[in-house]
């Protein structure tokens, strides 16, 4: 049972991939200000996810 304002933490699942990628892309500028940008290999992984995963969660 959860109460209003509570937070539930769970491990990521394959179904979360598209929404997580969309979040990272939408917030890329913030991430790159605070975390070193991904290398070229990381960007290739993003592209592969966009090509393979359904666009659920991507606006």
PDB file with SEQRES, HELIX, SHEET and CRYST1 records, atoms N, CA, C and O in Angstrom:
SEQRES   1 A   59  UNK UNK UNK UNK UNK UNK UNK UNK UNK UNK UNK UNK UNK          
SEQRES   2 A   59  UNK UNK UNK UNK UNK UNK UNK UNK UNK UNK UNK UNK UNK          
SEQRES   3 A   59  UNK UNK UNK UNK UNK UNK UNK UNK UNK UNK UNK UNK UNK          
SEQRES   4 A   59  UNK UNK UNK UNK UNK UNK UNK UNK UNK UNK UNK UNK UNK          
SEQRES   5 A   59  UNK UNK UNK UNK UNK UNK UNK                                  
HELIX    1 AA1 UNK A   14  UNK A   16  5                                   3    
HELIX    2 AA2 UNK A   17  UNK A   26  1                                  10    
HELIX    3 AA3 UNK A   28  UNK A   34  1                                   7    
HELIX    4 AA4 UNK A   40  UNK A   52  1                                  13    
CRYST1    1.000    1.000    1.000  90.00  90.00  90.00 P 1           1          
ATOM      1  N   UNK A   1       0.841  -1.181   0.000  1.00  0.00           N  
ATOM      2  CA  UNK A   1       0.000   0.000   0.000  1.00  0.00           C  
ATOM      3  C   UNK A   1       0.887   1.246   0.000  1.00  0.00           C  
ATOM      4  O   UNK A   1       1.850   1.333   0.762  1.00  0.00           O  
ATOM      5  N   UNK A   2       0.555   2.199  -0.857  1.00  0.00           N  
ATOM      6  CA  UNK A   2       1.324   3.440  -0.892  1.00  0.00           C  
ATOM      7  C   UNK A   2       0.460   4.589  -0.380  1.00  0.00           C  
ATOM      8  O   UNK A   2      -0.766   4.571  -0.487  1.00  0.00           O  
ATOM      9  N   UNK A   3       1.125   5.566   0.166  1.00  0.00           N  
ATOM     10  CA  UNK A   3       0.435   6.754   0.650  1.00  0.00           C  
ATOM     11  C   UNK A   3       0.736   7.907  -0.288  1.00  0.00           C  
ATOM     12  O   UNK A   3       1.768   7.896  -0.958  1.00  0.00           O  
ATOM     13  N   UNK A   4      -0.139   8.905  -0.355  1.00  0.00           N  
ATOM     14  CA  UNK A   4       0.122  10.050  -1.224  1.00  0.00           C  
ATOM     15  C   UNK A   4       1.485  10.668  -0.934  1.00  0.00           C  
ATOM     16  O   UNK A   4       1.850  10.881   0.222  1.00  0.00           O  
ATOM     17  N   UNK A   5       2.222  10.950  -1.985  1.00  0.00           N  
ATOM     18  CA  UNK A   5       3.540  11.541  -1.836  1.00  0.00           C  
ATOM     19  C   UNK A   5       4.643  10.530  -1.619  1.00  0.00           C  
ATOM     20  O   UNK A   5       5.812  10.903  -1.524  1.00  0.00           O  
ATOM     21  N   UNK A   6       4.293   9.249  -1.539  1.00  0.00           N  
ATOM     22  CA  UNK A   6       5.325   8.230  -1.331  1.00  0.00           C  
ATOM     23  C   UNK A   6       6.007   7.898  -2.657  1.00  0.00           C  
ATOM     24  O   UNK A   6       5.481   8.197  -3.729  1.00  0.00           O  
ATOM     25  N   UNK A   7       7.153   7.293  -2.573  1.00  0.00           N  
ATOM     26  CA  UNK A   7       7.937   6.931  -3.744  1.00  0.00           C  
ATOM     27  C   UNK A   7       8.127   5.425  -3.744  1.00  0.00           C  
ATOM     28  O   UNK A   7       8.452   4.829  -2.717  1.00  0.00           O  
ATOM     29  N   UNK A   8       7.922   4.815  -4.903  1.00  0.00           N  
ATOM     30  CA  UNK A   8       8.162   3.390  -5.056  1.00  0.00           C  
ATOM     31  C   UNK A   8       9.375   3.210  -5.952  1.00  0.00           C  
ATOM     32  O   UNK A   8       9.443   3.797  -7.031  1.00  0.00           O  
ATOM     33  N   UNK A   9      10.318   2.414  -5.518  1.00  0.00           N  
ATOM     34  CA  UNK A   9      11.524   2.153  -6.301  1.00  0.00           C  
ATOM     35  C   UNK A   9      11.503   0.701  -6.736  1.00  0.00           C  
ATOM     36  O   UNK A   9      11.237  -0.193  -5.933  1.00  0.00           O  
ATOM     37  N   UNK A  10      11.787   0.468  -8.015  1.00  0.00           N  
ATOM     38  CA  UNK A  10      11.873  -0.890  -8.533  1.00  0.00           C  
ATOM     39  C   UNK A  10      12.982  -0.935  -9.574  1.00  0.00           C  
ATOM     40  O   UNK A  10      13.432   0.105 -10.054  1.00  0.00           O  
ATOM     41  N   UNK A  11      13.410  -2.113  -9.914  1.00  0.00           N  
ATOM     42  CA  UNK A  11      14.451  -2.242 -10.932  1.00  0.00           C  
ATOM     43  C   UNK A  11      13.855  -1.935 -12.301  1.00  0.00           C  
ATOM     44  O   UNK A  11      12.669  -2.153 -12.547  1.00  0.00           O  
ATOM     45  N   UNK A  12      14.704  -1.427 -13.181  1.00  0.00           N  
ATOM     46  CA  UNK A  12      14.263  -1.158 -14.543  1.00  0.00           C  
ATOM     47  C   UNK A  12      13.962  -2.464 -15.253  1.00  0.00           C  
ATOM     48  O   UNK A  12      14.576  -3.496 -14.982  1.00  0.00           O  
ATOM     49  N   UNK A  13      13.011  -2.400 -16.163  1.00  0.00           N  
ATOM     50  CA  UNK A  13      12.640  -3.554 -16.957  1.00  0.00           C  
ATOM     51  C   UNK A  13      12.696  -3.166 -18.422  1.00  0.00           C  
ATOM     52  O   UNK A  13      12.740  -1.980 -18.749  1.00  0.00           O  
ATOM     53  N   UNK A  14      12.693  -4.149 -19.302  1.00  0.00           N  
ATOM     54  CA  UNK A  14      12.775  -3.883 -20.744  1.00  0.00           C  
ATOM     55  C   UNK A  14      11.665  -2.938 -21.194  1.00  0.00           C  
ATOM     56  O   UNK A  14      11.882  -2.118 -22.087  1.00  0.00           O  
ATOM     57  N   UNK A  15      10.496  -3.035 -20.600  1.00  0.00           N  
ATOM     58  CA  UNK A  15       9.381  -2.158 -20.971  1.00  0.00           C  
ATOM     59  C   UNK A  15       9.655  -0.689 -20.654  1.00  0.00           C  
ATOM     60  O   UNK A  15       8.972   0.189 -21.180  1.00  0.00           O  
ATOM     61  N   UNK A  16      10.636  -0.410 -19.809  1.00  0.00           N  
ATOM     62  CA  UNK A  16      10.973   0.964 -19.431  1.00  0.00           C  
ATOM     63  C   UNK A  16      11.918   1.632 -20.426  1.00  0.00           C  
ATOM     64  O   UNK A  16      12.116   2.845 -20.359  1.00  0.00           O  
ATOM     65  N   UNK A  17      12.501   0.870 -21.341  1.00  0.00           N  
ATOM     66  CA  UNK A  17      13.578   1.381 -22.190  1.00  0.00           C  
ATOM     67  C   UNK A  17      13.163   2.586 -23.024  1.00  0.00           C  
ATOM     68  O   UNK A  17      13.889   3.580 -23.058  1.00  0.00           O  
ATOM     69  N   UNK A  18      12.031   2.527 -23.688  1.00  0.00           N  
ATOM     70  CA  UNK A  18      11.617   3.631 -24.557  1.00  0.00           C  
ATOM     71  C   UNK A  18      11.367   4.906 -23.757  1.00  0.00           C  
ATOM     72  O   UNK A  18      11.792   5.987 -24.165  1.00  0.00           O  
ATOM     73  N   UNK A  19      10.681   4.788 -22.625  1.00  0.00           N  
ATOM     74  CA  UNK A  19      10.402   5.968 -21.801  1.00  0.00           C  
ATOM     75  C   UNK A  19      11.684   6.538 -21.203  1.00  0.00           C  
ATOM     76  O   UNK A  19      11.841   7.757 -21.118  1.00  0.00           O  
ATOM     77  N   UNK A  20      12.595   5.673 -20.792  1.00  0.00           N  
ATOM     78  CA  UNK A  20      13.865   6.132 -20.231  1.00  0.00           C  
ATOM     79  C   UNK A  20      14.691   6.851 -21.288  1.00  0.00           C  
ATOM     80  O   UNK A  20      15.272   7.902 -21.018  1.00  0.00           O  
ATOM     81  N   UNK A  21      14.743   6.289 -22.487  1.00  0.00           N  
ATOM     82  CA  UNK A  21      15.484   6.930 -23.572  1.00  0.00           C  
ATOM     83  C   UNK A  21      14.868   8.284 -23.911  1.00  0.00           C  
ATOM     84  O   UNK A  21      15.590   9.259 -24.118  1.00  0.00           O  
ATOM     85  N   UNK A  22      13.546   8.348 -23.970  1.00  0.00           N  
ATOM     86  CA  UNK A  22      12.874   9.619 -24.250  1.00  0.00           C  
ATOM     87  C   UNK A  22      13.207  10.656 -23.184  1.00  0.00           C  
ATOM     88  O   UNK A  22      13.440  11.821 -23.505  1.00  0.00           O  
ATOM     89  N   UNK A  23      13.231  10.242 -21.920  1.00  0.00           N  
ATOM     90  CA  UNK A  23      13.581  11.144 -20.823  1.00  0.00           C  
ATOM     91  C   UNK A  23      15.011  11.647 -20.979  1.00  0.00           C  
ATOM     92  O   UNK A  23      15.273  12.839 -20.818  1.00  0.00           O  
ATOM     93  N   UNK A  24      15.937  10.740 -21.292  1.00  0.00           N  
ATOM     94  CA  UNK A  24      17.336  11.139 -21.450  1.00  0.00           C  
ATOM     95  C   UNK A  24      17.507  12.099 -22.622  1.00  0.00           C  
ATOM     96  O   UNK A  24      18.265  13.064 -22.524  1.00  0.00           O  
ATOM     97  N   UNK A  25      16.815  11.846 -23.722  1.00  0.00           N  
ATOM     98  CA  UNK A  25      16.922  12.724 -24.888  1.00  0.00           C  
ATOM     99  C   UNK A  25      16.326  14.092 -24.574  1.00  0.00           C  
ATOM    100  O   UNK A  25      16.919  15.118 -24.906  1.00  0.00           O  
ATOM    101  N   UNK A  26      15.160  14.113 -23.939  1.00  0.00           N  
ATOM    102  CA  UNK A  26      14.500  15.379 -23.610  1.00  0.00           C  
ATOM    103  C   UNK A  26      15.321  16.217 -22.636  1.00  0.00           C  
ATOM    104  O   UNK A  26      15.227  17.444 -22.635  1.00  0.00           O  
ATOM    105  N   UNK A  27      16.119  15.558 -21.813  1.00  0.00           N  
ATOM    106  CA  UNK A  27      16.894  16.254 -20.784  1.00  0.00           C  
ATOM    107  C   UNK A  27      18.393  16.191 -21.042  1.00  0.00           C  
ATOM    108  O   UNK A  27      19.190  16.358 -20.119  1.00  0.00           O  
ATOM    109  N   UNK A  28      18.781  15.951 -22.291  1.00  0.00           N  
ATOM    110  CA  UNK A  28      20.195  15.780 -22.641  1.00  0.00           C  
ATOM    111  C   UNK A  28      21.041  16.976 -22.213  1.00  0.00           C  
ATOM    112  O   UNK A  28      22.134  16.795 -21.675  1.00  0.00           O  
ATOM    113  N   UNK A  29      20.558  18.185 -22.441  1.00  0.00           N  
ATOM    114  CA  UNK A  29      21.350  19.372 -22.093  1.00  0.00           C  
ATOM    115  C   UNK A  29      21.670  19.393 -20.597  1.00  0.00           C  
ATOM    116  O   UNK A  29      22.800  19.692 -20.211  1.00  0.00           O  
ATOM    117  N   UNK A  30      20.688  19.079 -19.759  1.00  0.00           N  
ATOM    118  CA  UNK A  30      20.929  19.058 -18.315  1.00  0.00           C  
ATOM    119  C   UNK A  30      21.946  17.986 -17.967  1.00  0.00           C  
ATOM    120  O   UNK A  30      22.888  18.242 -17.217  1.00  0.00           O  
ATOM    121  N   UNK A  31      21.764  16.775 -18.512  1.00  0.00           N  
ATOM    122  CA  UNK A  31      22.695  15.688 -18.222  1.00  0.00           C  
ATOM    123  C   UNK A  31      24.114  16.069 -18.635  1.00  0.00           C  
ATOM    124  O   UNK A  31      25.064  15.803 -17.899  1.00  0.00           O  
ATOM    125  N   UNK A  32      24.265  16.688 -19.803  1.00  0.00           N  
ATOM    126  CA  UNK A  32      25.603  17.017 -20.288  1.00  0.00           C  
ATOM    127  C   UNK A  32      26.241  18.156 -19.501  1.00  0.00           C  
ATOM    128  O   UNK A  32      27.462  18.307 -19.539  1.00  0.00           O  
ATOM    129  N   UNK A  33      25.460  18.957 -18.793  1.00  0.00           N  
ATOM    130  CA  UNK A  33      26.033  19.980 -17.912  1.00  0.00           C  
ATOM    131  C   UNK A  33      26.568  19.367 -16.625  1.00  0.00           C  
ATOM    132  O   UNK A  33      27.500  19.901 -16.024  1.00  0.00           O  
ATOM    133  N   UNK A  34      25.988  18.256 -16.202  1.00  0.00           N  
ATOM    134  CA  UNK A  34      26.321  17.668 -14.910  1.00  0.00           C  
ATOM    135  C   UNK A  34      27.058  16.333 -14.998  1.00  0.00           C  
ATOM    136  O   UNK A  34      27.682  15.904 -14.027  1.00  0.00           O  
ATOM    137  N   UNK A  35      26.991  15.685 -16.141  1.00  0.00           N  
ATOM    138  CA  UNK A  35      27.613  14.374 -16.346  1.00  0.00           C  
ATOM    139  C   UNK A  35      28.331  14.427 -17.687  1.00  0.00           C  
ATOM    140  O   UNK A  35      27.824  15.030 -18.632  1.00  0.00           O  
ATOM    141  N   UNK A  36      29.489  13.813 -17.785  1.00  0.00           N  
ATOM    142  CA  UNK A  36      30.209  13.820 -19.059  1.00  0.00           C  
ATOM    143  C   UNK A  36      29.340  13.214 -20.153  1.00  0.00           C  
ATOM    144  O   UNK A  36      28.679  12.200 -19.929  1.00  0.00           O  
ATOM    145  N   UNK A  37      29.335  13.837 -21.352  1.00  0.00           N  
ATOM    146  CA  UNK A  37      28.532  13.298 -22.453  1.00  0.00           C  
ATOM    147  C   UNK A  37      28.948  11.868 -22.798  1.00  0.00           C  
ATOM    148  O   UNK A  37      30.092  11.463 -22.588  1.00  0.00           O  
ATOM    149  N   UNK A  38      27.998  11.130 -23.326  1.00  0.00           N  
ATOM    150  CA  UNK A  38      28.303   9.769 -23.759  1.00  0.00           C  
ATOM    151  C   UNK A  38      29.256   9.811 -24.944  1.00  0.00           C  
ATOM    152  O   UNK A  38      29.250  10.748 -25.742  1.00  0.00           O  
ATOM    153  N   UNK A  39      30.065   8.782 -25.033  1.00  0.00           N  
ATOM    154  CA  UNK A  39      30.957   8.694 -26.180  1.00  0.00           C  
ATOM    155  C   UNK A  39      30.167   8.250 -27.410  1.00  0.00           C  
ATOM    156  O   UNK A  39      28.960   8.018 -27.341  1.00  0.00           O  
ATOM    157  N   UNK A  40      30.865   8.137 -28.525  1.00  0.00           N  
ATOM    158  CA  UNK A  40      30.197   7.760 -29.775  1.00  0.00           C  
ATOM    159  C   UNK A  40      29.494   6.412 -29.654  1.00  0.00           C  
ATOM    160  O   UNK A  40      28.420   6.227 -30.225  1.00  0.00           O  
ATOM    161  N   UNK A  41      30.076   5.475 -28.927  1.00  0.00           N  
ATOM    162  CA  UNK A  41      29.447   4.161 -28.761  1.00  0.00           C  
ATOM    163  C   UNK A  41      28.101   4.309 -28.051  1.00  0.00           C  
ATOM    164  O   UNK A  41      27.135   3.635 -28.408  1.00  0.00           O  
ATOM    165  N   UNK A  42      28.033   5.172 -27.067  1.00  0.00           N  
ATOM    166  CA  UNK A  42      26.776   5.406 -26.360  1.00  0.00           C  
ATOM    167  C   UNK A  42      25.716   5.992 -27.265  1.00  0.00           C  
ATOM    168  O   UNK A  42      24.540   5.644 -27.159  1.00  0.00           O  
ATOM    169  N   UNK A  43      26.123   6.880 -28.153  1.00  0.00           N  
ATOM    170  CA  UNK A  43      25.161   7.466 -29.088  1.00  0.00           C  
ATOM    171  C   UNK A  43      24.666   6.425 -30.087  1.00  0.00           C  
ATOM    172  O   UNK A  43      23.506   6.465 -30.497  1.00  0.00           O  
ATOM    173  N   UNK A  44      25.536   5.491 -30.484  1.00  0.00           N  
ATOM    174  CA  UNK A  44      25.096   4.408 -31.374  1.00  0.00           C  
ATOM    175  C   UNK A  44      24.055   3.546 -30.672  1.00  0.00           C  
ATOM    176  O   UNK A  44      23.099   3.089 -31.300  1.00  0.00           O  
ATOM    177  N   UNK A  45      24.235   3.323 -29.373  1.00  0.00           N  
ATOM    178  CA  UNK A  45      23.250   2.543 -28.622  1.00  0.00           C  
ATOM    179  C   UNK A  45      21.908   3.271 -28.629  1.00  0.00           C  
ATOM    180  O   UNK A  45      20.870   2.635 -28.811  1.00  0.00           O  
ATOM    181  N   UNK A  46      21.907   4.591 -28.433  1.00  0.00           N  
ATOM    182  CA  UNK A  46      20.664   5.358 -28.473  1.00  0.00           C  
ATOM    183  C   UNK A  46      19.978   5.196 -29.818  1.00  0.00           C  
ATOM    184  O   UNK A  46      18.770   4.966 -29.868  1.00  0.00           O  
ATOM    185  N   UNK A  47      20.724   5.310 -30.906  1.00  0.00           N  
ATOM    186  CA  UNK A  47      20.151   5.185 -32.239  1.00  0.00           C  
ATOM    187  C   UNK A  47      19.552   3.798 -32.420  1.00  0.00           C  
ATOM    188  O   UNK A  47      18.452   3.662 -32.956  1.00  0.00           O  
ATOM    189  N   UNK A  48      20.261   2.777 -31.980  1.00  0.00           N  
ATOM    190  CA  UNK A  48      19.753   1.412 -32.103  1.00  0.00           C  
ATOM    191  C   UNK A  48      18.443   1.271 -31.329  1.00  0.00           C  
ATOM    192  O   UNK A  48      17.515   0.616 -31.804  1.00  0.00           O  
ATOM    193  N   UNK A  49      18.358   1.872 -30.153  1.00  0.00           N  
ATOM    194  CA  UNK A  49      17.116   1.810 -29.378  1.00  0.00           C  
ATOM    195  C   UNK A  49      15.982   2.491 -30.132  1.00  0.00           C  
ATOM    196  O   UNK A  49      14.861   1.983 -30.153  1.00  0.00           O  
ATOM    197  N   UNK A  50      16.258   3.624 -30.746  1.00  0.00           N  
ATOM    198  CA  UNK A  50      15.211   4.322 -31.490  1.00  0.00           C  
ATOM    199  C   UNK A  50      14.723   3.495 -32.668  1.00  0.00           C  
ATOM    200  O   UNK A  50      13.541   3.540 -33.011  1.00  0.00           O  
ATOM    201  N   UNK A  51      15.619   2.742 -33.288  1.00  0.00           N  
ATOM    202  CA  UNK A  51      15.240   1.936 -34.443  1.00  0.00           C  
ATOM    203  C   UNK A  51      14.508   0.661 -34.044  1.00  0.00           C  
ATOM    204  O   UNK A  51      13.664   0.174 -34.797  1.00  0.00           O  
ATOM    205  N   UNK A  52      14.817   0.117 -32.878  1.00  0.00           N  
ATOM    206  CA  UNK A  52      14.282  -1.184 -32.479  1.00  0.00           C  
ATOM    207  C   UNK A  52      13.064  -1.069 -31.581  1.00  0.00           C  
ATOM    208  O   UNK A  52      12.113  -1.837 -31.724  1.00  0.00           O  
ATOM    209  N   UNK A  53      13.083  -0.133 -30.672  1.00  0.00           N  
ATOM    210  CA  UNK A  53      12.015  -0.047 -29.680  1.00  0.00           C  
ATOM    211  C   UNK A  53      10.816   0.712 -30.227  1.00  0.00           C  
ATOM    212  O   UNK A  53      10.980   1.610 -31.054  1.00  0.00           O  
ATOM    213  N   UNK A  54       9.628   0.369 -29.784  1.00  0.00           N  
ATOM    214  CA  UNK A  54       8.444   1.129 -30.193  1.00  0.00           C  
ATOM    215  C   UNK A  54       8.527   2.547 -29.639  1.00  0.00           C  
ATOM    216  O   UNK A  54       9.155   2.758 -28.601  1.00  0.00           O  
ATOM    217  N   UNK A  55       7.917   3.511 -30.295  1.00  0.00           N  
ATOM    218  CA  UNK A  55       8.041   4.915 -29.884  1.00  0.00           C  
ATOM    219  C   UNK A  55       7.213   5.292 -28.667  1.00  0.00           C  
ATOM    220  O   UNK A  55       6.994   6.482 -28.438  1.00  0.00           O  
ATOM    221  N   UNK A  56       6.746   4.345 -27.883  1.00  0.00           N  
ATOM    222  CA  UNK A  56       5.946   4.639 -26.697  1.00  0.00           C  
ATOM    223  C   UNK A  56       6.726   5.564 -25.768  1.00  0.00           C  
ATOM    224  O   UNK A  56       7.877   5.287 -25.432  1.00  0.00           O  
ATOM    225  N   UNK A  57       6.109   6.643 -25.361  1.00  0.00           N  
ATOM    226  CA  UNK A  57       6.736   7.559 -24.420  1.00  0.00           C  
ATOM    227  C   UNK A  57       7.582   8.634 -25.080  1.00  0.00           C  
ATOM    228  O   UNK A  57       8.042   9.558 -24.410  1.00  0.00           O  
ATOM    229  N   UNK A  58       7.792   8.525 -26.380  1.00  0.00           N  
ATOM    230  CA  UNK A  58       8.582   9.543 -27.079  1.00  0.00           C  
ATOM    231  C   UNK A  58       7.613  10.530 -27.702  1.00  0.00           C  
ATOM    232  O   UNK A  58       6.725  10.148 -28.464  1.00  0.00           O  
ATOM    233  N   UNK A  59       7.789  11.800 -27.371  1.00  0.00           N  
ATOM    234  CA  UNK A  59       6.894  12.826 -27.904  1.00  0.00           C  
ATOM    235  C   UNK A  59       7.625  13.700 -28.878  1.00  0.00           C  
ATOM    236  O   UNK A  59       7.038  14.627 -29.436  1.00  0.00           O  
TER     237      UNK A  59                                                      
END                                                                             
